[in-house]
């Protein structure tokens, strides 16, 4: 039960920092330190993805569908923030096993969205199927 409470609190801290970042347009040094203390390497990798603009939001027309992608070391990972899902191995092995609550791709997406620091890509709906097929082929 203690582990569960910790996991809930790390998500809550991230949510609060992201809300403040959205209001203020920035993350403070003390918030960065706090997030690093809570998430460790996962936050450092997430922050690197954010500041290096490796978070992308695809918006498809005319449907309005939105797909988030984080470019990792080996490939692009599909992120579904509402479901707190990611197509990465870390999600399958550590998140699904309950070891951690969020992979770094999910953290990066949440931080990038709150700051508005992501690539905004608009595509036609026909391209959506192409992207989804690509992710299906590489998902474990």
MARPATOR-14210 format. One record per residue: residue number from 1; residue in three letters; chain; x, y, z of N, C-alpha, C, O in turn. Coordinates in steps of 0.2 Angstrom, whole numbers, plus 5000, padded with zeros to 4 digits. Atoms other than C-alpha are relative to their C-alpha. Last residue first. Layout:
N
+-----+--------+--------+------+------+------+------+------+------+------+------+------+------+------+------+
! num ! residu ! chaine !  n.u !  n.v !  n.w ! ca.u ! ca.v ! ca.w !  c.u !  c.v !  c.w !  o.u !  o.v !  o.w !
+-----+--------+--------+------+------+------+------+------+------+------+------+------+------+------+------+
! NUM !    ALA !      A !    X !    Y !    Z !    X !    Y !    Z !    X !    Y !    Z !    X !    Y !    Z !
...
+-----+--------+--------+------+------+------+------+------+------+------+------+------+------+------+------+
***
This chain:
140
+-----+--------+--------+------+------+------+------+------+------+------+------+------+------+------+------+
! num ! residu ! chaine !  n.u !  n.v !  n.w ! ca.u ! ca.v ! ca.w !  c.u !  c.v !  c.w !  o.u !  o.v !  o.w !
+-----+--------+--------+------+------+------+------+------+------+------+------+------+------+------+------+
! 140 !    UNK !      A ! 4999 ! 5007 ! 4998 ! 5029 ! 4973 ! 4856 ! 4994 ! 4996 ! 5001 ! 4994 ! 4990 ! 5003 !
! 139 !    UNK !      A ! 5002 ! 5001 ! 4993 ! 5024 ! 4988 ! 4846 ! 5001 ! 4993 ! 5002 ! 4999 ! 4988 ! 4998 !
! 138 !    UNK !      A ! 4994 ! 5000 ! 4996 ! 5034 ! 4990 ! 4830 ! 4998 ! 4999 ! 5007 ! 5003 ! 4998 ! 5012 !
! 137 !    UNK !      A ! 4995 ! 5004 ! 5002 ! 5021 ! 4985 ! 4817 ! 5006 ! 4999 ! 5005 ! 5009 ! 4994 ! 5005 !
! 136 !    UNK !      A ! 5002 ! 5007 ! 4999 ! 5007 ! 4993 ! 4826 ! 5005 ! 4995 ! 4998 ! 5006 ! 4990 ! 5002 !
! 135 !    UNK !      A ! 4999 ! 5002 ! 4992 ! 5016 ! 5009 ! 4827 ! 4998 ! 4993 ! 5001 ! 5001 ! 4990 ! 5006 !
! 134 !    UNK !      A ! 4993 ! 5000 ! 4998 ! 5018 ! 5010 ! 4808 ! 5001 ! 4998 ! 5007 ! 5005 ! 4994 ! 5009 !
! 133 !    UNK !      A ! 4997 ! 5006 ! 5003 ! 5000 ! 5005 ! 4805 ! 5007 ! 4999 ! 5002 ! 5010 ! 4994 ! 5004 !
! 132 !    UNK !      A ! 5003 ! 5005 ! 4996 ! 4994 ! 5019 ! 4816 ! 5003 ! 4993 ! 4998 ! 5005 ! 4989 ! 5002 !
! 131 !    UNK !      A ! 4996 ! 5000 ! 4994 ! 5005 ! 5031 ! 4806 ! 4998 ! 4995 ! 5005 ! 5002 ! 4992 ! 5008 !
! 130 !    UNK !      A ! 4993 ! 5002 ! 5001 ! 4997 ! 5026 ! 4790 ! 5005 ! 5000 ! 5006 ! 5008 ! 4995 ! 5007 !
! 129 !    UNK !      A ! 4999 ! 5007 ! 5001 ! 4980 ! 5026 ! 4796 ! 5007 ! 4998 ! 4999 ! 5009 ! 4993 ! 5001 !
! 128 !    UNK !      A ! 5001 ! 5003 ! 4993 ! 4982 ! 5044 ! 4803 ! 5001 ! 4992 ! 4999 ! 5004 ! 4989 ! 5003 !
! 127 !    UNK !      A ! 4993 ! 5001 ! 4998 ! 4989 ! 5050 ! 4785 ! 4999 ! 4996 ! 5007 ! 5004 ! 4993 ! 5009 !
! 126 !    UNK !      A ! 4997 ! 5006 ! 5003 ! 4971 ! 5048 ! 4778 ! 5007 ! 4998 ! 5003 ! 5009 ! 4992 ! 5003 !
! 125 !    UNK !      A ! 5003 ! 5006 ! 4997 ! 4964 ! 5060 ! 4791 ! 5004 ! 4994 ! 4997 ! 5005 ! 4989 ! 5000 !
! 124 !    UNK !      A ! 5006 ! 5003 ! 5002 ! 4975 ! 5074 ! 4783 ! 4998 ! 4994 ! 5004 ! 5003 ! 4990 ! 5006 !
! 123 !    UNK !      A ! 5000 ! 5005 ! 5006 ! 4989 ! 5081 ! 4793 ! 4993 ! 4998 ! 4998 ! 4988 ! 5000 ! 5002 !
! 122 !    UNK !      A ! 5007 ! 5001 ! 5003 ! 4993 ! 5095 ! 4805 ! 5001 ! 4996 ! 4994 ! 5005 ! 4997 ! 4990 !
! 121 !    UNK !      A ! 5000 ! 5003 ! 5007 ! 5009 ! 5094 ! 4815 ! 4993 ! 4999 ! 4998 ! 4989 ! 4996 ! 5002 !
! 120 !    UNK !      A ! 5007 ! 5000 ! 5002 ! 5012 ! 5105 ! 4831 ! 5000 ! 4998 ! 4993 ! 5002 ! 5002 ! 4988 !
! 119 !    UNK !      A ! 5001 ! 4999 ! 5007 ! 5030 ! 5102 ! 4838 ! 4992 ! 4999 ! 4998 ! 4990 ! 4993 ! 5000 !
! 118 !    UNK !      A ! 5001 ! 5006 ! 5004 ! 5030 ! 5103 ! 4857 ! 4999 ! 5002 ! 4992 ! 4997 ! 5007 ! 4991 !
! 117 !    UNK !      A ! 4994 ! 5001 ! 5003 ! 5034 ! 5116 ! 4870 ! 5000 ! 4993 ! 4996 ! 5003 ! 4988 ! 4998 !
! 116 !    UNK !      A ! 5001 ! 4999 ! 5007 ! 5017 ! 5122 ! 4874 ! 5006 ! 4999 ! 4996 ! 5007 ! 5002 ! 4991 !
! 115 !    UNK !      A ! 4995 ! 4994 ! 5002 ! 5023 ! 5123 ! 4892 ! 4998 ! 5002 ! 4993 ! 5000 ! 5008 ! 4991 !
! 114 !    UNK !      A ! 5001 ! 4995 ! 4995 ! 5009 ! 5111 ! 4899 ! 5004 ! 5007 ! 4998 ! 5001 ! 5012 ! 4999 !
! 113 !    UNK !      A ! 5007 ! 4997 ! 5002 ! 5009 ! 5101 ! 4883 ! 4999 ! 5006 ! 5005 ! 4996 ! 5011 ! 5003 !
! 112 !    UNK !      A ! 5000 ! 4997 ! 5006 ! 5028 ! 5098 ! 4885 ! 4993 ! 5003 ! 4998 ! 4993 ! 5009 ! 4996 !
! 111 !    UNK !      A ! 4996 ! 4994 ! 4999 ! 5027 ! 5093 ! 4903 ! 5000 ! 5005 ! 4994 ! 4999 ! 5011 ! 4994 !
! 110 !    UNK !      A ! 5004 ! 4995 ! 4996 ! 5013 ! 5081 ! 4900 ! 5004 ! 5006 ! 5001 ! 5000 ! 5012 ! 5002 !
! 109 !    UNK !      A ! 5007 ! 4998 ! 5003 ! 5021 ! 5073 ! 4885 ! 4997 ! 5005 ! 5004 ! 4995 ! 5011 ! 5002 !
! 108 !    UNK !      A ! 4998 ! 4995 ! 5005 ! 5038 ! 5072 ! 4893 ! 4994 ! 5003 ! 4997 ! 4994 ! 5009 ! 4996 !
! 107 !    UNK !      A ! 4998 ! 4994 ! 4997 ! 5031 ! 5063 ! 4908 ! 5002 ! 5006 ! 4996 ! 4999 ! 5011 ! 4996 !
! 106 !    UNK !      A ! 5006 ! 4997 ! 4997 ! 5022 ! 5051 ! 4897 ! 5002 ! 5006 ! 5004 ! 4998 ! 5011 ! 5003 !
! 105 !    UNK !      A ! 5004 ! 4997 ! 5006 ! 5038 ! 5048 ! 4887 ! 4994 ! 5003 ! 5002 ! 4992 ! 5008 ! 5000 !
! 104 !    UNK !      A ! 4998 ! 4993 ! 5001 ! 5048 ! 5046 ! 4904 ! 4997 ! 5003 ! 4994 ! 4996 ! 5009 ! 4993 !
! 103 !    UNK !      A ! 4993 ! 5000 ! 5003 ! 5038 ! 5031 ! 4909 ! 5002 ! 5007 ! 4998 ! 4998 ! 5012 ! 4999 !
! 102 !    UNK !      A ! 4999 ! 4996 ! 5006 ! 5024 ! 5034 ! 4922 ! 5007 ! 4998 ! 4997 ! 5012 ! 4999 ! 5000 !
! 101 !    UNK !      A ! 5007 ! 4998 ! 5002 ! 5017 ! 5024 ! 4937 ! 5001 ! 5003 ! 4993 ! 4996 ! 5002 ! 4989 !
! 100 !    UNK !      A ! 5001 ! 4992 ! 5000 ! 5033 ! 5015 ! 4942 ! 4993 ! 5001 ! 4997 ! 4990 ! 4997 ! 4994 !
!  99 !    UNK !      A ! 4994 ! 4997 ! 4997 ! 5036 ! 4997 ! 4948 ! 5000 ! 5007 ! 5000 ! 5003 ! 5010 ! 5004 !
!  98 !    UNK !      A ! 5001 ! 4996 ! 4994 ! 5018 ! 4992 ! 4945 ! 5006 ! 5003 ! 5003 ! 5006 ! 5006 ! 5009 !
!  97 !    UNK !      A ! 4998 ! 5004 ! 4994 ! 5022 ! 4978 ! 4933 ! 4999 ! 5004 ! 5006 ! 5000 ! 5001 ! 5012 !
!  96 !    UNK !      A ! 5005 ! 5005 ! 4999 ! 5012 ! 4987 ! 4919 ! 5002 ! 4996 ! 5006 ! 4997 ! 4993 ! 5009 !
!  95 !    UNK !      A ! 5007 ! 4998 ! 4998 ! 5023 ! 5002 ! 4922 ! 4995 ! 4995 ! 5001 ! 4991 ! 4995 ! 5006 !
!  94 !    UNK !      A ! 4999 ! 4997 ! 4993 ! 5040 ! 4993 ! 4923 ! 4993 ! 5003 ! 5002 ! 4991 ! 5003 ! 5008 !
!  93 !    UNK !      A ! 4997 ! 5004 ! 4995 ! 5039 ! 4980 ! 4909 ! 5000 ! 5004 ! 5007 ! 4999 ! 5000 ! 5012 !
!  92 !    UNK !      A ! 5002 ! 5007 ! 5000 ! 5026 ! 4986 ! 4896 ! 5003 ! 4997 ! 5006 ! 5000 ! 4993 ! 5009 !
!  91 !    UNK !      A ! 5007 ! 5000 ! 4998 ! 5029 ! 5005 ! 4900 ! 4997 ! 4993 ! 5001 ! 4994 ! 4991 ! 5006 !
!  90 !    UNK !      A ! 5000 ! 4998 ! 4993 ! 5048 ! 5003 ! 4899 ! 4992 ! 5000 ! 5003 ! 4991 ! 4998 ! 5008 !
!  89 !    UNK !      A ! 4998 ! 5006 ! 4995 ! 5046 ! 4994 ! 4883 ! 4999 ! 5002 ! 5007 ! 4997 ! 4997 ! 5011 !
!  88 !    UNK !      A ! 4993 ! 5002 ! 4999 ! 5038 ! 5009 ! 4874 ! 5000 ! 4994 ! 5005 ! 4996 ! 4992 ! 5008 !
!  87 !    UNK !      A ! 4998 ! 5006 ! 5004 ! 5020 ! 5011 ! 4867 ! 5007 ! 4997 ! 5001 ! 5010 ! 4993 ! 4998 !
!  86 !    UNK !      A ! 4995 ! 4999 ! 5005 ! 5014 ! 5023 ! 4880 ! 5002 ! 4993 ! 4997 ! 5001 ! 4988 ! 5000 !
!  85 !    UNK !      A ! 4997 ! 5006 ! 5003 ! 4998 ! 5023 ! 4890 ! 5006 ! 5003 ! 4995 ! 5005 ! 5008 ! 4993 !
!  84 !    UNK !      A ! 4993 ! 5001 ! 4997 ! 4992 ! 5036 ! 4903 ! 5003 ! 4993 ! 4997 ! 5005 ! 4989 ! 5001 !
!  83 !    UNK !      A ! 5000 ! 5007 ! 4998 ! 4974 ! 5033 ! 4896 ! 5006 ! 4999 ! 5004 ! 5007 ! 4994 ! 5007 !
!  82 !    UNK !      A ! 5006 ! 5001 ! 4996 ! 4972 ! 5052 ! 4895 ! 5000 ! 4993 ! 5003 ! 4997 ! 4992 ! 5008 !
!  81 !    UNK !      A ! 5000 ! 4997 ! 4994 ! 4990 ! 5055 ! 4889 ! 4994 ! 4998 ! 5005 ! 4994 ! 4997 ! 5011 !
!  80 !    UNK !      A ! 5007 ! 4998 ! 4999 ! 4990 ! 5042 ! 4875 ! 4999 ! 5003 ! 5007 ! 4998 ! 4999 ! 5012 !
!  79 !    UNK !      A ! 5002 ! 4998 ! 4994 ! 5008 ! 5042 ! 4869 ! 4993 ! 5001 ! 5000 ! 4991 ! 5006 ! 4996 !
!  78 !    UNK !      A ! 5007 ! 4998 ! 5000 ! 5014 ! 5033 ! 4853 ! 4999 ! 5001 ! 5008 ! 4999 ! 4996 ! 5012 !
!  77 !    UNK !      A ! 5005 ! 5004 ! 4995 ! 5033 ! 5031 ! 4854 ! 4993 ! 5003 ! 5000 ! 4993 ! 5010 ! 5001 !
!  76 !    UNK !      A ! 5005 ! 4996 ! 4997 ! 5045 ! 5036 ! 4840 ! 4995 ! 4996 ! 5004 ! 4994 ! 4990 ! 5002 !
!  75 !    UNK !      A ! 5005 ! 4999 ! 5004 ! 5061 ! 5026 ! 4838 ! 4995 ! 5005 ! 5003 ! 4996 ! 5007 ! 5008 !
!  74 !    UNK !      A ! 5001 ! 5005 ! 5006 ! 5077 ! 5020 ! 4845 ! 4995 ! 5001 ! 4995 ! 4995 ! 4999 ! 4990 !
!  73 !    UNK !      A ! 4993 ! 5001 ! 5003 ! 5083 ! 5035 ! 4856 ! 4999 ! 4995 ! 4994 ! 5003 ! 4996 ! 4989 !
!  72 !    UNK !      A ! 4996 ! 5003 ! 4995 ! 5065 ! 5041 ! 4859 ! 5007 ! 4999 ! 4997 ! 5008 ! 5001 ! 4991 !
!  71 !    UNK !      A ! 4995 ! 5003 ! 5003 ! 5054 ! 5053 ! 4849 ! 5006 ! 4998 ! 5005 ! 5008 ! 5002 ! 5009 !
!  70 !    UNK !      A ! 4993 ! 4998 ! 4997 ! 5039 ! 5056 ! 4859 ! 5005 ! 4996 ! 4996 ! 5005 ! 4990 ! 4996 !
!  69 !    UNK !      A ! 4994 ! 5005 ! 5002 ! 5022 ! 5055 ! 4849 ! 5006 ! 5003 ! 5004 ! 5007 ! 5009 ! 5004 !
!  68 !    UNK !      A ! 4994 ! 4998 ! 4998 ! 5005 ! 5062 ! 4853 ! 5006 ! 4995 ! 4999 ! 5004 ! 4989 ! 5000 !
!  67 !    UNK !      A ! 4995 ! 5005 ! 4999 ! 4990 ! 5059 ! 4842 ! 5006 ! 5003 ! 5003 ! 5009 ! 5008 ! 5000 !
!  66 !    UNK !      A ! 4993 ! 4998 ! 4998 ! 4975 ! 5070 ! 4841 ! 5004 ! 4994 ! 5002 ! 5002 ! 4990 ! 5005 !
!  65 !    UNK !      A ! 4997 ! 5005 ! 4996 ! 4959 ! 5067 ! 4831 ! 5007 ! 5003 ! 5002 ! 5010 ! 5006 ! 4998 !
!  64 !    UNK !      A ! 4998 ! 4997 ! 4994 ! 4951 ! 5083 ! 4824 ! 5004 ! 4995 ! 5005 ! 5005 ! 4997 ! 5010 !
!  63 !    UNK !      A ! 5003 ! 5003 ! 4994 ! 4941 ! 5073 ! 4811 ! 5002 ! 5004 ! 5007 ! 4998 ! 5003 ! 5011 !
!  62 !    UNK !      A ! 5005 ! 4996 ! 4996 ! 4944 ! 5085 ! 4797 ! 4998 ! 4998 ! 5006 ! 4994 ! 5001 ! 5010 !
!  61 !    UNK !      A ! 5006 ! 4997 ! 5003 ! 4959 ! 5085 ! 4798 ! 4996 ! 4996 ! 4995 ! 4999 ! 4992 ! 4992 !
!  60 !    UNK !      A ! 5003 ! 5003 ! 5007 ! 4971 ! 5076 ! 4809 ! 4994 ! 5004 ! 4999 ! 4990 ! 5005 ! 5003 !
!  59 !    UNK !      A ! 5007 ! 4999 ! 5000 ! 4981 ! 5084 ! 4824 ! 4998 ! 4999 ! 4993 ! 5000 ! 5001 ! 4988 !
!  58 !    UNK !      A ! 5003 ! 5000 ! 5007 ! 4998 ! 5077 ! 4827 ! 4993 ! 5001 ! 5001 ! 4989 ! 4998 ! 5005 !
!  57 !    UNK !      A ! 5007 ! 5001 ! 5000 ! 5007 ! 5083 ! 4843 ! 4997 ! 5000 ! 4993 ! 4998 ! 5005 ! 4989 !
!  56 !    UNK !      A ! 5004 ! 4998 ! 5005 ! 5025 ! 5080 ! 4844 ! 4993 ! 4999 ! 5001 ! 4991 ! 4994 ! 5004 !
!  55 !    UNK !      A ! 5007 ! 5001 ! 4999 ! 5038 ! 5079 ! 4858 ! 4996 ! 5003 ! 4994 ! 4996 ! 5009 ! 4993 !
!  54 !    UNK !      A ! 5001 ! 5007 ! 5003 ! 5056 ! 5078 ! 4853 ! 4993 ! 4998 ! 5002 ! 4991 ! 4992 ! 5001 !
!  53 !    UNK !      A ! 5006 ! 5000 ! 5004 ! 5058 ! 5097 ! 4855 ! 4999 ! 4993 ! 4997 ! 4998 ! 4993 ! 4991 !
!  52 !    UNK !      A ! 4998 ! 5002 ! 5006 ! 5075 ! 5096 ! 4863 ! 4995 ! 4999 ! 4994 ! 4996 ! 4997 ! 4989 !
!  51 !    UNK !      A ! 4996 ! 4994 ! 5003 ! 5069 ! 5105 ! 4878 ! 5003 ! 4999 ! 4993 ! 5005 ! 5004 ! 4990 !
!  50 !    UNK !      A ! 5004 ! 4994 ! 5001 ! 5055 ! 5092 ! 4880 ! 5004 ! 5006 ! 4998 ! 5003 ! 5009 ! 4993 !
!  49 !    UNK !      A ! 5005 ! 5000 ! 5006 ! 5065 ! 5077 ! 4876 ! 4996 ! 5006 ! 4999 ! 4995 ! 5008 ! 4994 !
!  48 !    UNK !      A ! 4996 ! 5000 ! 5006 ! 5079 ! 5082 ! 4888 ! 4996 ! 4999 ! 4994 ! 4997 ! 5003 ! 4989 !
!  47 !    UNK !      A ! 4998 ! 4993 ! 5001 ! 5066 ! 5085 ! 4902 ! 5004 ! 5001 ! 4994 ! 5003 ! 5006 ! 4990 !
!  46 !    UNK !      A ! 5006 ! 4996 ! 5003 ! 5059 ! 5068 ! 4899 ! 5001 ! 5007 ! 4999 ! 4999 ! 5010 ! 4994 !
!  45 !    UNK !      A ! 5001 ! 5002 ! 5007 ! 5076 ! 5060 ! 4901 ! 4994 ! 5004 ! 4997 ! 4994 ! 5006 ! 4991 !
!  44 !    UNK !      A ! 4994 ! 4997 ! 5004 ! 5080 ! 5070 ! 4917 ! 4999 ! 4998 ! 4992 ! 5000 ! 5002 ! 4988 !
!  43 !    UNK !      A ! 5002 ! 4993 ! 5001 ! 5062 ! 5065 ! 4923 ! 5006 ! 5004 ! 4996 ! 5004 ! 5008 ! 4992 !
!  42 !    UNK !      A ! 5005 ! 4999 ! 5004 ! 5065 ! 5047 ! 4921 ! 4998 ! 5007 ! 4998 ! 4996 ! 5009 ! 4993 !
!  41 !    UNK !      A ! 4998 ! 5000 ! 5007 ! 5082 ! 5048 ! 4928 ! 4994 ! 5001 ! 4995 ! 4995 ! 5003 ! 4990 !
!  40 !    UNK !      A ! 4993 ! 5002 ! 5001 ! 5075 ! 5053 ! 4945 ! 5002 ! 5000 ! 4992 ! 5000 ! 5005 ! 4989 !
!  39 !    UNK !      A ! 5000 ! 5004 ! 5006 ! 5056 ! 5054 ! 4946 ! 5007 ! 4997 ! 4998 ! 5008 ! 4992 ! 4994 !
!  38 !    UNK !      A ! 5006 ! 5005 ! 5000 ! 5053 ! 5061 ! 4963 ! 5001 ! 4995 ! 4995 ! 5001 ! 4989 ! 4996 !
!  37 !    UNK !      A ! 5000 ! 5004 ! 4994 ! 5070 ! 5070 ! 4966 ! 4995 ! 4995 ! 5000 ! 4996 ! 4989 ! 5002 !
!  36 !    UNK !      A ! 4995 ! 5004 ! 5000 ! 5070 ! 5076 ! 4948 ! 5001 ! 4995 ! 5006 ! 5003 ! 4990 ! 5005 !
!  35 !    UNK !      A ! 5001 ! 5005 ! 5005 ! 5053 ! 5083 ! 4949 ! 5005 ! 4995 ! 4999 ! 5004 ! 4989 ! 4999 !
!  34 !    UNK !      A ! 5004 ! 5005 ! 4997 ! 5058 ! 5092 ! 4965 ! 4998 ! 4995 ! 4995 ! 4997 ! 4989 ! 4998 !
!  33 !    UNK !      A ! 4997 ! 5003 ! 4995 ! 5073 ! 5100 ! 4957 ! 4996 ! 4995 ! 5003 ! 4997 ! 4989 ! 5004 !
!  32 !    UNK !      A ! 4995 ! 5005 ! 5004 ! 5064 ! 5105 ! 4941 ! 5003 ! 4995 ! 5005 ! 5004 ! 4989 ! 5004 !
!  31 !    UNK !      A ! 5005 ! 5005 ! 5002 ! 5050 ! 5113 ! 4953 ! 5004 ! 4994 ! 4996 ! 5003 ! 4989 ! 4996 !
!  30 !    UNK !      A ! 5002 ! 5004 ! 4995 ! 5064 ! 5122 ! 4962 ! 4995 ! 4995 ! 4998 ! 4995 ! 4989 ! 5001 !
!  29 !    UNK !      A ! 4995 ! 5005 ! 4998 ! 5071 ! 5128 ! 4946 ! 4999 ! 4996 ! 5006 ! 5001 ! 4990 ! 5006 !
!  28 !    UNK !      A ! 4995 ! 4997 ! 4996 ! 5054 ! 5135 ! 4941 ! 5006 ! 4995 ! 5001 ! 5005 ! 4989 ! 5000 !
!  27 !    UNK !      A ! 4999 ! 5004 ! 4995 ! 5044 ! 5128 ! 4926 ! 5006 ! 5003 ! 5004 ! 5011 ! 5005 ! 5001 !
!  26 !    UNK !      A ! 4994 ! 5002 ! 4999 ! 5037 ! 5141 ! 4914 ! 5000 ! 4995 ! 5006 ! 4995 ! 4994 ! 5010 !
!  25 !    UNK !      A ! 4996 ! 5001 ! 5006 ! 5022 ! 5148 ! 4905 ! 5007 ! 4998 ! 5002 ! 5012 ! 4999 ! 4997 !
!  24 !    UNK !      A ! 4995 ! 4995 ! 4999 ! 5014 ! 5154 ! 4922 ! 5005 ! 5000 ! 4994 ! 5009 ! 5004 ! 4993 !
!  23 !    UNK !      A ! 5002 ! 4993 ! 4998 ! 4997 ! 5146 ! 4920 ! 5006 ! 5005 ! 5000 ! 5005 ! 5011 ! 4997 !
!  22 !    UNK !      A ! 5004 ! 4997 ! 5005 ! 5003 ! 5131 ! 4910 ! 4997 ! 5007 ! 5002 ! 4997 ! 5011 ! 4997 !
!  21 !    UNK !      A ! 4996 ! 4999 ! 5006 ! 5018 ! 5128 ! 4921 ! 4995 ! 5003 ! 4995 ! 4997 ! 5008 ! 4991 !
!  20 !    UNK !      A ! 4996 ! 4994 ! 4999 ! 5007 ! 5129 ! 4937 ! 5004 ! 5003 ! 4994 ! 5004 ! 5008 ! 4992 !
!  19 !    UNK !      A ! 5005 ! 4995 ! 5000 ! 4995 ! 5116 ! 4930 ! 5003 ! 5007 ! 5001 ! 5002 ! 5012 ! 4998 !
!  18 !    UNK !      A ! 5003 ! 4999 ! 5007 ! 5010 ! 5105 ! 4925 ! 4995 ! 5006 ! 5000 ! 4995 ! 5010 ! 4995 !
!  17 !    UNK !      A ! 4995 ! 4996 ! 5004 ! 5018 ! 5107 ! 4942 ! 4998 ! 5002 ! 4993 ! 4999 ! 5007 ! 4991 !
!  16 !    UNK !      A ! 4999 ! 4993 ! 4997 ! 5002 ! 5102 ! 4950 ! 5005 ! 5004 ! 4997 ! 5004 ! 5010 ! 4995 !
!  15 !    UNK !      A ! 5006 ! 4997 ! 5003 ! 5000 ! 5086 ! 4938 ! 5000 ! 5008 ! 5003 ! 4998 ! 5012 ! 4999 !
!  14 !    UNK !      A ! 4999 ! 4998 ! 5007 ! 5018 ! 5081 ! 4941 ! 4994 ! 5004 ! 4998 ! 4994 ! 5009 ! 4994 !
!  13 !    UNK !      A ! 4995 ! 4995 ! 5000 ! 5015 ! 5082 ! 4960 ! 5001 ! 5002 ! 4993 ! 5001 ! 5008 ! 4991 !
!  12 !    UNK !      A ! 5003 ! 4994 ! 4997 ! 4999 ! 5072 ! 4959 ! 5005 ! 5006 ! 4999 ! 5003 ! 5011 ! 4997 !
!  11 !    UNK !      A ! 5005 ! 4997 ! 5005 ! 5007 ! 5059 ! 4948 ! 4997 ! 5006 ! 5002 ! 4996 ! 5011 ! 4998 !
!  10 !    UNK !      A ! 4995 ! 4998 ! 5005 ! 5022 ! 5057 ! 4961 ! 4995 ! 5003 ! 4994 ! 4997 ! 5008 ! 4991 !
!   9 !    UNK !      A ! 4997 ! 4994 ! 4998 ! 5009 ! 5056 ! 4975 ! 5004 ! 5003 ! 4994 ! 5004 ! 5009 ! 4993 !
!   8 !    UNK !      A ! 5005 ! 4995 ! 5001 ! 4999 ! 5042 ! 4967 ! 5003 ! 5007 ! 5001 ! 5001 ! 5012 ! 4998 !
!   7 !    UNK !      A ! 5001 ! 4999 ! 5007 ! 5015 ! 5032 ! 4965 ! 4994 ! 5005 ! 4998 ! 4994 ! 5009 ! 4994 !
!   6 !    UNK !      A ! 4994 ! 4996 ! 5003 ! 5020 ! 5035 ! 4983 ! 4998 ! 5001 ! 4992 ! 4999 ! 5007 ! 4990 !
!   5 !    UNK !      A ! 5000 ! 4993 ! 4998 ! 5003 ! 5030 ! 4989 ! 5005 ! 5004 ! 4997 ! 5004 ! 5010 ! 4995 !
!   4 !    UNK !      A ! 5005 ! 4997 ! 5004 ! 5004 ! 5014 ! 4979 ! 4999 ! 5007 ! 5002 ! 4998 ! 5011 ! 4997 !
!   3 !    UNK !      A ! 4998 ! 4999 ! 5007 ! 5021 ! 5010 ! 4986 ! 4994 ! 5003 ! 4996 ! 4996 ! 5007 ! 4992 !
!   2 !    UNK !      A ! 4996 ! 4994 ! 4999 ! 5014 ! 5012 ! 5004 ! 5003 ! 5002 ! 4993 ! 5003 ! 5008 ! 4991 !
!   1 !    UNK !      A ! 5004 ! 4994 ! 5000 ! 5000 ! 5000 ! 5000 ! 5004 ! 5006 ! 5000 ! 5003 ! 5011 ! 4997 !
+-----+--------+--------+------+------+------+------+------+------+------+------+------+------+------+------+
***
